[in-house]
């Protein structure tokens, strides 16, 4: 089942076909973004608003190369403190 994309939503874009990114291919992020959806192009593509870094890319991507961006909850619960995740070192 494909996710439902809506105008104004945010998506992450796959870097599979991005050739101009720095560093070795296996060390790159699999997805970049989030980018805002400008409009839906049929059922199989979305047009996104790209940042200056990716301004030379075509802004329309097939839905197979994008995935929805889910918020982690930090924006929803700003008063919740999430620690560093480290346990104190003891011998």
HUGIJO-V755741 format. One record per pair of residues at least 12 apart in sequence whose C-alpha atoms are under 10 Angstrom apart, sorted by the first residue. I is the first residue (numbers start at 0). J is the second residue. D is the distance in Angstrom with one decimal. If there is no record, write none. Layout:
i=I j=J d=D
i=I j=J d=D
This chain:
i=1 j=43 d=9.9
i=1 j=62 d=8.4
i=1 j=63 d=8.9
i=1 j=66 d=9.4
i=2 j=62 d=8.9
i=2 j=65 d=10.0
i=2 j=66 d=7.9
i=2 j=67 d=7.5
i=3 j=42 d=9.5
i=3 j=62 d=9.8
i=3 j=66 d=9.9
i=3 j=67 d=8.6
i=4 j=36 d=8.2
i=4 j=38 d=9.4
i=4 j=39 d=7.7
i=4 j=42 d=9.2
i=4 j=44 d=9.5
i=4 j=45 d=8.0
i=4 j=62 d=8.8
i=4 j=65 d=9.8
i=4 j=66 d=8.9
i=4 j=67 d=7.5
i=5 j=35 d=9.8
i=5 j=36 d=7.2
i=5 j=37 d=9.0
i=5 j=38 d=7.7
i=5 j=39 d=7.3
i=5 j=45 d=9.1
i=5 j=67 d=9.9
i=6 j=35 d=7.9
i=6 j=36 d=5.2
i=6 j=37 d=5.7
i=6 j=38 d=5.3
i=6 j=39 d=6.7
i=6 j=45 d=8.8
i=6 j=46 d=9.1
i=6 j=47 d=9.2
i=7 j=34 d=9.5
i=7 j=35 d=5.8
i=7 j=36 d=5.2
i=7 j=37 d=6.3
i=7 j=38 d=7.9
i=7 j=47 d=9.3
i=8 j=33 d=9.5
i=8 j=34 d=8.3
i=8 j=35 d=5.8
i=8 j=36 d=5.5
i=8 j=37 d=8.5
i=8 j=38 d=9.6
i=8 j=47 d=9.6
i=8 j=67 d=8.0
i=8 j=68 d=8.3
i=9 j=32 d=8.4
i=9 j=33 d=5.8
i=9 j=34 d=5.4
i=9 j=35 d=4.6
i=9 j=36 d=5.9
i=9 j=37 d=9.5
i=9 j=47 d=8.6
i=9 j=48 d=9.8
i=9 j=65 d=9.8
i=9 j=66 d=8.8
i=9 j=67 d=6.3
i=9 j=68 d=5.6
i=9 j=69 d=8.3
i=9 j=70 d=9.7
i=10 j=30 d=9.5
i=10 j=31 d=8.9
i=10 j=32 d=6.9
i=10 j=33 d=5.3
i=10 j=34 d=5.5
i=10 j=35 d=6.6
i=10 j=36 d=7.1
i=10 j=45 d=9.4
i=10 j=47 d=8.3
i=10 j=62 d=9.9
i=10 j=64 d=9.9
i=10 j=65 d=6.2
i=10 j=66 d=5.5
i=10 j=67 d=4.4
i=10 j=68 d=4.8
i=10 j=69 d=8.5
i=11 j=29 d=9.4
i=11 j=30 d=5.8
i=11 j=31 d=5.5
i=11 j=32 d=4.8
i=11 j=33 d=4.9
i=11 j=34 d=6.4
i=11 j=35 d=9.1
i=11 j=47 d=9.8
i=11 j=64 d=8.5
i=11 j=65 d=5.5
i=11 j=66 d=5.4
i=11 j=67 d=6.2
i=11 j=68 d=5.9
i=11 j=69 d=9.5
i=12 j=29 d=8.4
i=12 j=30 d=5.2
i=12 j=31 d=5.4
i=12 j=32 d=6.3
i=12 j=33 d=7.6
i=12 j=34 d=7.8
i=12 j=47 d=9.3
i=12 j=49 d=10.0
i=12 j=60 d=7.9
i=12 j=61 d=9.6
i=12 j=62 d=9.3
i=12 j=63 d=9.5
i=12 j=64 d=6.0
i=12 j=65 d=4.6
i=12 j=66 d=6.8
i=12 j=67 d=9.0
i=12 j=68 d=9.6
i=13 j=28 d=8.6
i=13 j=29 d=5.8
i=13 j=30 d=4.3
i=13 j=31 d=6.5
i=13 j=32 d=9.1
i=13 j=60 d=9.2
i=13 j=63 d=8.8
i=13 j=64 d=5.2
i=13 j=65 d=5.9
i=13 j=66 d=8.1
i=14 j=27 d=8.2
i=14 j=28 d=7.3
i=14 j=29 d=5.6
i=14 j=30 d=5.5
i=14 j=31 d=6.8
i=14 j=64 d=8.3
i=14 j=65 d=9.6
i=15 j=27 d=9.9
i=15 j=28 d=9.6
i=15 j=29 d=7.1
i=15 j=30 d=8.3
i=15 j=64 d=8.0
i=16 j=64 d=9.3
i=17 j=53 d=9.5
i=17 j=56 d=8.6
i=19 j=53 d=9.5
i=20 j=52 d=9.9
i=20 j=53 d=9.7
i=30 j=64 d=8.9
i=30 j=65 d=8.2
i=30 j=66 d=8.7
i=31 j=65 d=9.5
i=32 j=49 d=8.5
i=32 j=50 d=8.8
i=32 j=65 d=9.9
i=32 j=68 d=8.4
i=33 j=47 d=9.6
i=33 j=48 d=9.7
i=33 j=49 d=9.2
i=33 j=50 d=9.8
i=33 j=66 d=9.6
i=33 j=67 d=8.6
i=33 j=68 d=6.4
i=33 j=69 d=9.5
i=34 j=46 d=9.6
i=34 j=47 d=6.1
i=34 j=48 d=6.0
i=34 j=49 d=6.3
i=34 j=50 d=7.9
i=34 j=67 d=9.8
i=34 j=68 d=8.7
i=35 j=47 d=5.5
i=35 j=48 d=5.6
i=35 j=49 d=8.0
i=35 j=50 d=10.0
i=35 j=68 d=9.8
i=36 j=48 d=6.5
i=36 j=49 d=9.5
i=36 j=58 d=9.7
i=36 j=59 d=9.7
i=37 j=49 d=9.9
i=37 j=58 d=9.4
i=37 j=59 d=9.6
i=38 j=59 d=9.3
i=39 j=59 d=9.0
i=39 j=60 d=9.9
i=39 j=62 d=9.8
i=40 j=59 d=7.9
i=40 j=60 d=9.1
i=40 j=61 d=8.9
i=40 j=62 d=9.9
i=41 j=61 d=10.0
i=42 j=61 d=9.1
i=42 j=62 d=8.3
i=43 j=60 d=8.6
i=43 j=61 d=5.6
i=43 j=62 d=5.5
i=43 j=63 d=8.0
i=44 j=59 d=6.5
i=44 j=60 d=5.5
i=44 j=61 d=4.1
i=44 j=62 d=5.1
i=44 j=63 d=8.3
i=44 j=64 d=9.1
i=44 j=65 d=9.0
i=45 j=58 d=8.2
i=45 j=59 d=5.6
i=45 j=60 d=5.5
i=45 j=61 d=6.4
i=45 j=62 d=6.6
i=45 j=64 d=9.8
i=45 j=65 d=8.5
i=46 j=58 d=5.4
i=46 j=59 d=4.2
i=46 j=60 d=6.4
i=46 j=61 d=8.9
i=46 j=62 d=10.0
i=47 j=59 d=6.4
i=47 j=60 d=7.9
